[in-house]
Amino acid sequence: MRIWLQLDYLYPQLLLGHSGTEVNGCSQILLPFSRLSSAIVFDAPAIANGETLPDRAIIRLNRIREQANLVHLRAFAEARGQKIYLFPARHGAPTGTDPDYLALLRMIYQVGEEGYLKGPGFFAFTKGMPIMLQQNTNTYAGSVNGMRGTAEEVVLDASVQASWMELDDLFVLCMVPLLCVLIRPAHDHNLSFSNVPDGLVPVFLIQMRGQIPSMPGLFFYRHQVPLTLGFAFTNYKSQGSTFTSLILDLLFGKQRGVDHHGKWTSINVQLGRVKTLSGVWLREPVTLEDVSFSPHPHLQVELSRLEALEQQTIGLWESSPDP
């Protein structure tokens, strides 16, 4: 078990201490697993001695998840000696409206995505980066909301003269309209497209509708590929996936709007994504109290019924004579 303490997302720190003590001003961590008799934490050299920080994480809050995705994207590109290309979305307002263009400009300059308007203001691309589809585009082919894969190529509008601006040694701003992104889905498929390399599937721009909180009732349109970076994702989008190692987000703190059942469900979904306990990393330190939640009473009754039925079925199998 590894504890990844987020003091600053850019600089994850691992602490080493003893029960009941404080290390660097942080209280000792008690892991909420009865199979462990005491807290187990590692210091920073542990990473250098064979430990590798997972490149996938479950993060519930949008703002932190977007930051995490961008941090991982930068590390991903730098490790491969690649540039990161930024493709701005196209925005508009319904006919007959008088939009606040300054507010619209602020909305455009969001590399991530805001809750009121899906799709990234800038689509950040580097070859081979993990992505996740944000909505159904082809259910027959398995291109559905939450589908994972890697972004391999971008297709630009050839009718427009290319315009590039190097922002620094890593980021390049592209002013050529983006037509689609060629992705390699993680699942098997038998789709093929003319003039598209084998195994790749095009994801085209779509129109997404939303609004700015400071301008209630006035809707805007964003034209962008419905893709988001796939390094960090919600616990909901993680369902159905399995990982060897994964950073989990088990601390709810004083978060509002989530009852005991919701917290219990989130914790179970997250822990169920990792193959073994040794692959669990925690984004923040937790205590037993932090994760002591129970399911809804009706669900508890149903779980008890199913457990009793399971034992009854096993008993009948064991007592029945061999054929």
Number of C-alpha atoms within 10 A of each C-alpha: 16 23 25 23 21 15 13 8 13 11 9 14 15 18 20 16 18 14 12 10 11 14 11 8 7 13 14 21 25 20 23 17 13 8 7 11 10 14 20 18 22 17 15 15 10 13 12 9 8 8 12 10 15 15 17 19 25 24 22 19 11 16 13 12 20 21 16 22 22 17 14 19 22 16 12 20 19 13 9 11 9 15 18 21 22 21 22 23 22 16 18 15 18 11 6 6 10 9 15 11 10 9 12 16 11 10 17 19 13 15 20 22 19 18 12 12 18 22 26 26 25 22 23 22 24 22 18 16 19 25 23 24 22 19 15 14 16 11 10 8 13 14 20 16 17 21 19 25 20 20 25 17 18 18 15 16 12 11 8 10 10 12 10 13 12 13 11 9 9 14 19 18 18 18 16 18 20 22 17 19 22 19 25 23 21 12 11 10 14 7 10 12 11 6 6 11 12 12 15 21 22 17 21 17 19 16 16 16 17 17 19 17 10 8 11 8 10 16 17 19 19 22 21 26 23 23 25 24 27 22 24 29 23 17 21 13 16 19 13 10 10 13 15 13 21 25 25 24 23 23 18 16 9 7 8 7 6 12 14 14 15 15 20 18 16 20 20 13 16 23 19 17 22 20 14 13 14 12 18 23 22 21 23 17 21 21 15 13 9 16 19 12 16 15 16 14 10 9 12 12 12 11 13 12 11 12 12 12 12 11 11 11 12 11 11 10 11 9 9 8 7 6 3
